[in-house]
């Protein structure tokens, strides 16, 4: 009879969803496959190290497996297992800076693997489910106002570096856009971001605060999760909440509401939002996908 290891026992308890396996293969190739294969062993290691027990079915996003757990004293928590990369490495540092103010609280962190133990939020109370999209946008605005009120810590990726690398990609990317109107829009987005790149800002940005990354909690109505932090201008954080459940007629209202609550200069915020449209389009071109119609529509409406 084969010997039962801690990892084999955990493998019977946790389920690695097919969607997570597919996304890891798509975005991370061999590294993603190795990460998925190692998940049972890694889960067993941190369940033992941090004296946790599994307390429900596993959850997942595009990049991480999350296990509902309880700590030794019975406190509910969430064990987040993810691949260490350029996006995830800043997450624990940002969560420590925010210290639960507008974001999920970090309880434990393993630097070598970027495995996190987080306070457990209410997965059933996701901002995506809020019927009123205007209310949802205002929730995002209030969270962003709190999150971006603090300067980014030393060592965080810088928006200026990200944008300069983007602008270097623009000439070759334009050659791959067949539609002249779309090509002109990308040129205009690049021109807008060139106007502000010399002052990229120093605030701590979430970079991915869409409706699905906001959950309810006992201690606060809404808290942000899954930051991909940057140091930069808060205007670069607006696009996800304009894009979610998109209504073209609401573009102006959403942009005005966000800039008002955050107290941003509208023209600078417009330029940084167009820069975010440019970034998303560059990603699509790099991956060989057609430009997304919603991104293009938002860009046209903000360009004016």
Beta strands, then each sheet from edge to edge (+ up, - down):
strand 1: 53-54
strand 2: 59-60
strand 3: 64-70
strand 4: 76-82
strand 5: 106-110
strand 6: 115-119
strand 7: 122-126
strand 8: 203-205
strand 9: 214-216
strand 10: 223-224
strand 11: 230-232
sheet 1: 1+ 3- 2+
sheet 2: 1+ 3- 4+ 6- 5+
sheet 3: 7+ 9- 10+
sheet 4: 8+ 11-
end
